[in-house]
Amino acid sequence: MCLATVAKVLEIGEDGKTAWVDFGGVKREVRLDVLPDVKVGDYVLIHTGFAIEKVDEETAKEILSAWDELFKIEKEAFGGTYYAKE
């Protein structure tokens, strides 16, 4: 199974080939080889450390909301840590 997740671009590296993105408070460096026209503030899908597709803000928020719901259900069913912003 392949899984991509949404992140917001915070900063683009000087070389234009890397970016720092935010996964709901977790910051990671990703590659921009596939999407060289990404700008700070854009939402992108990340898969295996690469930005693979731009996503409009409305779609990104829908995806993030779905993840929040999933985390809530998981917490209710199994206990543990709930990571979504409350």
Secondary structure, DSSP 8 states (H G I E B T S, - for coil): ----EEEEEEEE-TTSSEEEEEETTEEEEEE-TT-TT--TT-EEEEETTEEEEEE-HHHHHHHHHHHHHHHHHHHHHH-S---S--
